[in-house]
Amino acid sequence: MNRILKILRNLKNNNHKKRPENLDTSDSEDPPKKPQKSKKIEDPNKKKLKEFEKIKLLGRGSVGHVFLVRLKGTDQLYAMKVLEKDEMIKKKIR
């Protein structure tokens, strides 16, 4: 009851912006929680760079290279384009 009277007095005196020092906050609501970052779900079919073996350079472009690569453990061959980000930024390529 005393706590309610203190709150009412503070509101009446326009001190409601300040929190009373000796007010027990155990009954008050928890502060709002920050939204959690969503976890990135990886595609199980997506291959990583370390899963490929470079065989030879096929060509060079203005912002990168193209390599002939083999998927490790298989005979599958692919062309892999490796772009240099800083060159793309310099040339403003999107």
Residue, then its C-alpha position, 0 to 999 in steps of 0.5 A: m500500500n505504501r508503494i502505491l501511495k509513493i507512486l501516486r505522489n510522484l505522479k501528482n508532483n510530475n516526477h513520473k519521469k524519474r524512477p523512485e529510488n526505493l521502489d521494489t521493481s520485482d513486480s515490474e515487467d522485464p525490459p524489452k529484449k533485443p531481437q535475436k539474429s536469425k541463424k543462417i541455414e546453409d544449403p547442403n548442396k552448396k559446395k565450398l572452395k576447399e572441396f575443389e582442386k585447381i587444375k589449370l588457369l583457363g583465362r583472365g579477365s579485367v576483374g578476375h580469373v577463370f580456373l578449370v577445377r575438379l570436385k575432390g573425390t569425383d571426376q566432375l570438372y567445372a569452370m570456376k570464376v574467381l573475382e577480385k572484389d577490390e577491382m570490381i569496386k574500383k571499376k564500379i561493376r555490379 
